[in-house]
Amino acid sequence: MTGRDDWWYDEAAGPLVRPYAMVRGRTRPNAPDLHLVTQVRASSFASDQTSLTVEHREIMALCARPLSVAEVAAYLDVPLVVVKVLLSDLIERGDVLVQTSTPKIPDRDLLQAVLDGVRGI
Amino acid sequence: MVFVGSDAQLTVPTAVKIVIAGGFGTGKTTMVASVSEIPPLRTEELLTEAGVHVDDLAGIEGKDTTTVALDFGRITINTKVVLYLFGTPGQNRFWFMWDELATGAIGAVVLVDTRRLDSSFPSIDFFEHRGIPFVVAVNCFDGSQAYTVDEVRHALDIDEAIPVVLCDARDRESSKSVLVALIQHSMNRLAAV
């Protein structure tokens, strides 16, 4: 049975089983509009976490401060598609708050704030 | 701002983004690193060759699965606004990823290496065709610059309205000035509409 162990190893993508086992094979998050920069934050009224997986709890800990979906994926070291599914679980439970607006082009006031901010760093 | 959830006292900042584009080896991640408040982060998206999300496990064991890596940095503007800087992944195969990056972006910096001007053509075409504000930043490797801004503008055949600036992507102040040029350009574009 040689090759059995590397069945789920893709040369480019790395181990495939673990990320997909984490999300039980799901690749489409239930929560819509989770973009790269969508901000998520753990709710201060989070429900009982005993039924959550380790990954869900890691997300809850990370999101004690607001973070983007991309940051959560990077810190958790899992592909974006996986983190979106995990986040959607937490959003459905009401444990994670999310910005629901889709990315739109910033208005003048927002651009001015960004301009001032970049000049100030 | 509308949030899903009940505790309204928790605020979540507004996120904005700038895309750092350009050909391979033009200094995209270097620029992100020079201005980001955190060491650049990397996130990966698993994709089939066609770029279509798979529905179940049956779709991912094939050899046509690939990974797109995105490097990005962060600048906290204030308590209400955070800016993300995304380096674009390799050109051509990942245009759909560029679309997600460009949606709602303030604009893009197209980094240019004058030794390989042609490597920036696809990036310039991409932002031109989508009407996304961009500036061209000539990365002066080793502090040397063999061409003037006008020569680069002419060689790239870009509109007079599009800023072309010289920079050193390794230098924080220099990279900041490129971002400032882009944001001002976006504001001018907004005012002209």
Contacts between the chains, C-beta under 8 A, distances in Angstrom:
chain1	res1	chain2	res2	distance
A	7	B	61	7.2
A	8	B	61	7.0
A	10	B	63	7.5
A	10	B	65	5.4
A	12	B	65	7.2
A	12	B	66	5.4
A	12	B	67	5.3
A	13	B	44	8.0
A	13	B	46	5.5
A	13	B	65	5.3
A	13	B	66	6.9
A	13	B	67	4.8
A	14	B	67	7.7
A	16	B	46	7.8
A	16	B	60	5.8
A	16	B	61	7.1
A	16	B	65	7.4
A	19	B	46	7.7
A	20	B	57	6.1
A	20	B	60	6.7
A	25	B	56	5.6
A	25	B	57	4.7
A	27	B	53	5.7
A	27	B	54	5.5
A	27	B	55	6.5
A	27	B	56	7.2
A	27	B	60	8.0
A	28	B	53	6.7
A	28	B	55	7.2
A	31	B	4	7.8
A	35	B	100	7.0
A	35	B	103	7.6
A	35	B	104	8.0
A	36	B	17	7.5
A	36	B	43	8.0
A	36	B	70	7.5
A	36	B	72	7.9
A	36	B	84	7.5
A	36	B	86	7.2
A	36	B	100	6.6
A	36	B	101	7.1
A	37	B	15	3.9
A	37	B	16	7.6
A	37	B	17	5.3
A	37	B	84	5.2
A	38	B	15	7.1
A	39	B	12	4.3
A	39	B	13	5.9
A	39	B	14	7.8
A	39	B	15	5.4
A	39	B	82	7.6
A	40	B	12	7.4
A	41	B	10	5.9
A	41	B	12	5.1
A	43	B	5	5.6
A	43	B	6	7.5
A	43	B	7	5.7
A	43	B	10	7.0
A	44	B	7	5.3
A	44	B	9	7.8
A	44	B	10	6.0
A	45	B	6	6.8
A	45	B	7	5.7
A	66	B	11	7.9
A	66	B	12	4.8
A	66	B	13	5.6
A	66	B	82	7.8
A	68	B	15	5.9
A	68	B	74	7.9
A	68	B	82	7.6
A	68	B	84	6.3
A	70	B	41	7.3
A	70	B	43	5.0
A	70	B	70	7.0
A	70	B	72	6.0
A	70	B	84	7.2
A	71	B	41	6.4
A	71	B	74	7.2
A	73	B	43	4.3
A	73	B	44	7.8
A	74	B	41	3.8
A	74	B	42	6.0
A	74	B	43	4.5
A	74	B	72	7.8
A	75	B	41	7.5
A	79	B	43	7.7
A	79	B	44	5.2
A	79	B	45	5.9
A	79	B	46	4.7
A	79	B	67	7.8
A	80	B	43	5.7
A	80	B	44	7.1
A	80	B	45	4.7
A	81	B	45	6.4
A	81	B	46	6.1
A	81	B	53	6.8
A	91	B	4	6.1
A	91	B	5	7.9
A	94	B	5	5.9
A	94	B	6	6.8
A	96	B	5	7.6
A	97	B	3	4.9
A	97	B	4	6.5
A	97	B	5	3.9
A	97	B	7	7.2
A	97	B	10	6.0
A	97	B	12	6.3
A	98	B	3	6.6
A	98	B	4	5.4
A	98	B	5	7.5
A	98	B	12	7.6
A	99	B	1	6.5
A	99	B	2	7.9
A	99	B	3	6.5
A	99	B	12	5.2
A	99	B	14	7.6
A	99	B	15	7.3
A	100	B	2	5.2
A	100	B	3	6.6
A	100	B	4	5.7
A	101	B	1	7.1
A	101	B	2	6.7
A	102	B	103	7.9
A	102	B	104	7.1
A	103	B	15	7.8
A	103	B	17	7.4
A	103	B	103	5.3
A	103	B	104	2.6
A	103	B	105	7.6
A	104	B	104	5.1
A	105	B	104	5.9
A	105	B	105	7.8
A	105	B	106	7.6
A	106	B	16	5.3
A	106	B	104	8.0
A	106	B	106	5.9
A	106	B	186	7.9
A	107	B	190	7.5
A	108	B	187	6.4
A	108	B	190	5.7
A	108	B	191	7.5
A	110	B	14	6.9
A	110	B	16	6.6
A	110	B	81	6.8
A	111	B	106	6.7
A	111	B	183	5.9
A	111	B	186	5.9
A	111	B	187	5.0
A	111	B	190	6.9
A	112	B	187	7.3
A	113	B	77	6.0
A	113	B	78	6.7
A	113	B	80	7.8
A	113	B	81	5.4
A	114	B	16	5.9
A	114	B	77	5.6
A	114	B	81	6.5
A	114	B	83	5.8
A	114	B	106	6.7
A	114	B	183	5.8
A	115	B	180	6.6
A	115	B	183	4.5
A	115	B	184	6.8
A	115	B	187	7.2
A	116	B	77	7.8
A	117	B	75	6.8
A	117	B	76	7.9
A	117	B	77	3.2
A	117	B	78	6.2
A	117	B	81	6.8
A	117	B	83	6.9
A	118	B	35	7.8
A	118	B	75	6.6
A	118	B	77	7.5
A	118	B	83	7.1
A	118	B	176	6.1
A	118	B	179	5.0
A	118	B	180	5.9
A	118	B	183	6.6
A	119	B	176	7.3
A	119	B	180	6.2
A	121	B	35	6.9
A	121	B	37	7.4
A	121	B	75	6.0
A	121	B	176	6.7
